[in-house]
Amino acid sequence: VIVDPPAIFHNLWAALKPILPPKTQTKAEFIDSRAAAAAARFQELFGADLGAHIWQLVQEDRAL
């Protein structure tokens, strides 16, 4: 899970993704913490409690 990667990372991923095995490709998850569904996505990936905790940490980090 990569939260708020810099723009260049998306370009790098686009170049690397085709040469990676399909299973590896599906393991990457990019999340924009400003998106309305970001908190829900963390809960989908990690469960309600851990997802809420990780979301709280992301919000604290954004505030720095």
VOKOLNU-228974 format. One record per residue (C-alpha): residue number from 1; residue in three letters; x, y, z. Coordinates in steps of 0.05 Angstrom, whole numbers. Layout:
REM VOKOLNU-228974
- vovex_tordo_px_py_pz
- NUM_ala_X_Y_Z
...
END
This chain:
REM VOKOLNU-228974
- vovex_tordo_px_py_pz
- 1_val_0_0_0
- 2_ile_29_66_-22
- 3_val_-5_129_4
- 4_asp_2_194_-34
- 5_pro_62_174_-78
- 6_pro_96_230_-117
- 7_ala_74_237_-190
- 8_ile_139_207_-216
- 9_phe_123_142_-180
- 10_his_61_133_-223
- 11_asn_104_139_-285
- 12_leu_155_90_-257
- 13_trp_100_41_-240
- 14_ala_71_47_-310
- 15_ala_139_28_-338
- 16_leu_152_-29_-290
- 17_lys_83_-60_-285
- 18_pro_84_-95_-354
- 19_ile_147_-133_-338
- 20_leu_123_-158_-270
- 21_pro_84_-222_-260
- 22_pro_8_-211_-257
- 23_lys_5_-234_-184
- 24_thr_57_-181_-166
- 25_gln_20_-128_-205
- 26_thr_-43_-139_-164
- 27_lys_-6_-130_-98
- 28_ala_6_-56_-109
- 29_glu_-46_-10_-80
- 30_phe_-41_65_-90
- 31_ile_-85_108_-45
- 32_asp_-98_183_-50
- 33_ser_-110_204_22
- 34_arg_-151_263_-2
- 35_ala_-202_218_-36
- 36_ala_-268_210_-2
- 37_ala_-264_134_-4
- 38_ala_-193_129_25
- 39_ala_-214_113_97
- 40_ala_-262_59_72
- 41_arg_-208_29_28
- 42_phe_-161_21_88
- 43_gln_-217_-14_125
- 44_glu_-229_-60_66
- 45_leu_-156_-78_62
- 46_phe_-140_-85_137
- 47_gly_-207_-94_173
- 48_ala_-245_-43_214
- 49_asp_-199_-33_273
- 50_leu_-132_-34_239
- 51_gly_-158_4_180
- 52_ala_-185_59_226
- 53_his_-118_62_262
- 54_ile_-77_66_198
- 55_trp_-125_120_172
- 56_gln_-114_160_236
- 57_leu_-38_155_226
- 58_val_-45_178_153
- 59_gln_-86_238_175
- 60_glu_-35_256_229
- 61_asp_21_251_178
- 62_arg_-16_296_129
- 63_ala_-23_348_184
- 64_leu_53_354_192
END
